[in-house]
Amino acid sequence: RLRATRSHDIRAPNLKDLYQAGATSFGAVITDPRTNTQANASTTVLGNPNLKPEIGDNYTAGIIYSPTWLDGFNVSLDYWKIKMTSVVTAVSNQQIVNNSFAGQTQYCASVLQNASGTIQSVTTQAFNASLPATDGWDFEAGYSFAPDDLVSGWDGTIQLHALAQYLSTYIATGSSGIPIDQAGAVASGGALPKLRYNLNAIWLGDP
C-alpha cells in the first residue's frame, strides 16, 4: 500500500496574545551588553494586536509492505515534512536587549534608557516568526510467529517489533535569534537525536 497526506493548519492567536494589558514587574536584573554591567529595570508584558495566525503545512508519504510469502510480517517507511510560518513566539527581556545591541533595530523601541544610558525598562510582546521547519523518516516493522516453527512443542506466539525515526533537519531559533539546525544537538534543555529507535520482543503464552 502507498499512502500520502497533506494538511494546511491554522491557529489564531488567543486573546491574551493579542490584547493583554500591560503587566509590569520591577526589580528584573538586566545585563547591559555594551558595558557588561547589570541594572535593575522594570519589565512590561503587552499583547500584540498585530499578530497574524500561525500556519502549518505538513506532508507525509510512505509505503506499507505485508508480503504474502512471509505470513505475520509487516514493514512501513514514511517521509514527513513540517513547515510552520508566523509562529507566535516570545522573546526574553535579556534577549531583547541583546538583539537591540546586536543591531536588530526592531527590538530597540522596547528598551528604554535614562539620560546616562542606564537601562530603565524593557517591554516584551509576542511576535510572528517563520519557524520551526523539520523533516525526517519513520520506520516500523513487526513480525509475529509461533515458536513451534523454531522448536517443536513450544507453545504461544512470539512478537517482534522495531520502531525508528531519523531526524533530517530541525530548524529553530537559537539564543542569538538566528535560525540554526538543531537536529542531533545536545543541550541542557534536552536533545534532538538524529536517530531514535526501540526494539521489543514479546512471548505470549498461557495466563
C-alpha positions in Angstrom: 0.0 0.0 0.0 1.0 3.6 -0.7 -0.2 6.4 1.5 0.2 10.2 1.5 -1.3 13.2 3.3 -1.1 16.9 3.0 -2.6 19.3 5.6 -2.8 23.1 5.9 -3.3 24.0 9.5 -4.1 27.4 11.1 -4.2 28.6 14.7 -5.3 32.1 15.5 -3.6 34.0 18.4 -5.6 33.8 21.6 -7.0 36.9 23.4 -4.0 37.1 25.8 -1.6 37.1 22.8 -3.5 39.9 21.2 -4.9 42.2 23.9 -3.1 41.6 27.2 -3.0 44.9 29.1 0.4 46.0 30.3 1.6 43.7 33.2 4.6 45.4 34.8 7.0 44.0 37.3 10.0 45.6 39.0 13.5 44.6 40.0 14.5 42.5 37.0 18.2 42.2 36.6 19.2 43.1 33.1 22.8 42.9 31.8 23.8 45.7 29.5 26.0 44.1 26.8 27.7 47.4 26.0 29.2 47.8 29.4 28.7 44.3 30.9 27.1 45.9 33.9 23.8 45.0 35.5 20.8 47.2 36.1 17.5 46.8 38.0 14.8 47.5 35.4 11.1 47.3 35.2 9.6 44.9 32.7 6.2 45.1 31.0 4.4 42.4 29.0 1.9 43.6 26.4 -0.4 41.9 23.9 0.3 42.5 20.3 -2.9 43.2 18.2 -0.9 42.9 15.0 -0.2 39.2 15.4 -1.2 37.0 12.5 -2.5 33.4 12.6 0.0 30.6 12.8 0.2 28.5 9.7 1.5 24.9 9.3 2.0 23.0 6.1 2.5 19.2 6.7 3.4 16.5 4.2 3.8 12.7 4.6 4.3 10.0 2.1 5.1 6.3 2.7 4.8 2.7 1.8 3.4 -0.3 3.7 4.5 -3.8 2.7 2.9 -7.0 4.0 4.3 -9.9 1.9 2.3 -13.0 1.2 5.4 -15.1 1.2 6.1 -14.3 4.9 3.0 -14.5 7.0 2.8 -12.2 10.0 5.4 -9.7 8.7 4.7 -6.0 8.1 7.0 -3.1 7.4 6.5 0.6 6.7 8.6 3.6 5.7 7.3 7.2 5.8 8.8 10.5 4.9 7.4 13.6 6.7 8.0 17.3 6.5 6.5 20.1 8.6 6.9 23.8 7.9 5.4 26.5 10.2 5.2 30.2 9.5 4.0 33.1 11.6 4.6 31.2 14.8 3.6 33.2 17.9 6.9 33.5 19.7 8.0 35.2 22.9 11.5 36.7 23.5 13.0 37.1 26.9 13.8 40.6 28.3 17.6 39.9 28.2 17.4 38.6 24.6 15.5 41.8 23.5 18.4 43.9 25.0 21.0 41.7 23.3 19.3 41.8 20.0 19.0 45.6 20.1 22.7 45.9 20.9 23.5 43.5 18.0 21.8 45.9 15.6 18.4 44.3 15.2 16.6 47.6 15.2 13.0 46.2 15.5 13.9 45.5 19.2 15.3 48.9 20.1 12.0 50.6 20.7 11.3 48.1 23.5 14.4 49.2 25.6 14.1 52.5 27.5 17.3 54.1 28.9 17.8 57.2 31.1 20.0 60.2 30.2 23.1 58.4 31.4 22.4 55.3 29.3 21.3 53.0 32.1 18.5 50.6 31.1 15.3 51.6 32.9 12.6 49.3 31.4 12.1 46.6 28.8 8.8 45.9 27.1 8.1 42.5 25.7 5.5 41.4 23.1 4.8 38.2 21.2 5.7 38.4 17.5 5.4 36.1 14.5 8.4 34.0 13.5 8.7 31.7 10.5 10.0 28.7 12.5 10.4 25.8 13.0 10.8 23.6 10.0 11.6 19.9 10.3 11.7 16.8 8.2 12.6 13.1 8.7 11.8 9.5 8.2 9.8 6.9 10.3 10.4 3.2 10.1 8.3 0.4 11.6 8.5 -3.3 11.3 6.7 -6.2 13.0 6.8 -10.0 12.8 4.6 -12.4 14.7 5.1 -16.2 14.5 4.6 -19.4 16.5 7.7 -20.6 18.4 6.7 -24.1 17.4 8.1 -23.2 14.0 11.6 -23.0 15.6 11.4 -25.6 18.3 8.8 -28.4 18.1 6.4 -28.4 21.1 6.9 -24.8 22.2 3.6 -23.0 22.7 2.4 -19.4 22.4 3.2 -16.6 20.0 6.4 -14.5 19.6 6.0 -10.9 18.5 9.0 -8.8 17.4 8.6 -5.1 16.8 11.0 -2.3 15.7 10.3 1.4 15.6 12.8 4.0 14.4 12.9 7.7 13.5 15.6 9.6 11.6 15.5 13.4 12.1 17.0 15.0 9.0 16.6 18.7 10.0 15.1 20.7 12.8 15.4 24.4 12.1 14.7 26.6 15.2 15.8 29.9 16.7 18.9 29.8 18.7 19.7 32.0 21.7 21.1 34.6 19.3 17.7 34.8 17.4 19.3 33.3 14.3 17.8 30.2 12.8 20.0 27.1 13.2 19.6 23.4 12.5 19.3 21.7 15.9 19.0 18.1 14.6 21.5 16.0 16.5 22.2 18.8 19.1 22.6 18.1 22.8 21.8 20.9 25.2 20.9 21.5 28.9 17.2 21.8 28.0 17.1 18.4 26.2 18.3 16.7 23.0 17.1 16.1 19.4 19.0 13.0 18.4 19.3 12.3 14.7 18.4 8.6 15.2 16.0 7.1 17.8 14.9 3.5 17.8 13.1 1.0 20.0 13.1 -2.8 19.8 10.6 -5.1 21.5 10.3 -8.9 21.8 7.3 -10.4 23.5 6.5 -14.1 24.1 2.8 -14.6 24.7 1.7 -17.9 26.2 -0.9 -19.2 28.7 -2.0 -16.8 31.5 
